[in-house]
């Protein structure tokens, strides 16, 4: 039983670390600016301003 809990612990926190690594890579590539720009354009099109 203890072995199964250790494996689940390793998988859970391994995926958490992987997620933070991918977020860091996205921030280094400045992907957040692209996402924000697309969100602004979509909102302006929905309102009918742009």
C-alpha positions as a Markdown table, in Angstrom:
| # | Residue | x | y | z |
|---|---|---|---|---|
| 1 | Unk | 0.0 | 0.0 | 0.0 |
| 2 | Unk | 2.8 | 2.4 | 0.8 |
| 3 | Unk | 4.4 | 1.8 | -2.6 |
| 4 | Unk | 1.2 | 2.8 | -4.4 |
| 5 | Unk | 1.0 | 6.0 | -2.3 |
| 6 | Unk | 4.6 | 6.9 | -3.2 |
| 7 | Unk | 4.0 | 6.4 | -6.9 |
| 8 | Unk | 0.9 | 8.5 | -6.8 |
| 9 | Unk | 2.8 | 11.2 | -4.9 |
| 10 | Unk | 5.6 | 11.1 | -7.4 |
| 11 | Unk | 3.3 | 11.4 | -10.4 |
| 12 | Unk | 1.2 | 14.2 | -8.8 |
| 13 | Unk | 4.1 | 16.4 | -7.9 |
| 14 | Unk | 6.1 | 15.4 | -11.1 |
| 15 | Unk | 3.2 | 16.7 | -13.2 |
| 16 | Unk | 3.0 | 19.9 | -11.1 |
| 17 | Unk | 6.7 | 20.6 | -11.7 |
| 18 | Unk | 6.2 | 19.9 | -15.4 |
| 19 | Unk | 3.3 | 22.3 | -15.5 |
| 20 | Unk | 5.4 | 25.0 | -13.9 |
| 21 | Unk | 8.2 | 24.3 | -16.4 |
| 22 | Unk | 5.9 | 24.8 | -19.3 |
| 23 | Unk | 4.5 | 28.0 | -17.8 |
| 24 | Unk | 8.1 | 29.3 | -17.4 |
| 25 | Unk | 8.9 | 28.4 | -21.0 |
| 26 | Unk | 5.8 | 30.2 | -22.2 |
| 27 | Unk | 6.7 | 33.3 | -20.2 |
| 28 | Unk | 10.2 | 33.3 | -21.6 |
| 29 | Unk | 8.8 | 33.1 | -25.1 |
| 30 | Unk | 6.4 | 36.0 | -24.2 |
| 31 | Unk | 3.4 | 33.9 | -25.2 |
| 32 | Unk | 1.3 | 35.8 | -22.6 |
| 33 | Unk | 1.5 | 38.9 | -24.8 |
| 34 | Unk | 0.2 | 37.0 | -27.8 |
| 35 | Unk | -2.7 | 35.6 | -25.8 |
| 36 | Unk | -3.6 | 39.0 | -24.4 |
| 37 | Unk | -3.5 | 40.5 | -27.9 |
| 38 | Unk | -5.9 | 37.9 | -29.2 |
| 39 | Unk | -8.2 | 38.3 | -26.3 |
| 40 | Unk | -8.4 | 42.0 | -26.9 |
| 41 | Unk | -9.2 | 41.5 | -30.6 |
| 42 | Unk | -11.9 | 38.9 | -29.8 |
| 43 | Unk | -13.6 | 41.2 | -27.2 |
| 44 | Unk | -13.5 | 44.2 | -29.5 |
| 45 | Unk | -15.1 | 42.1 | -32.3 |
| 46 | Unk | -17.8 | 40.8 | -30.0 |
| 47 | Unk | -18.7 | 44.3 | -28.9 |
| 48 | Unk | -18.7 | 45.5 | -32.5 |
| 49 | Unk | -16.1 | 48.3 | -31.9 |
| 50 | Unk | -13.3 | 46.7 | -34.0 |
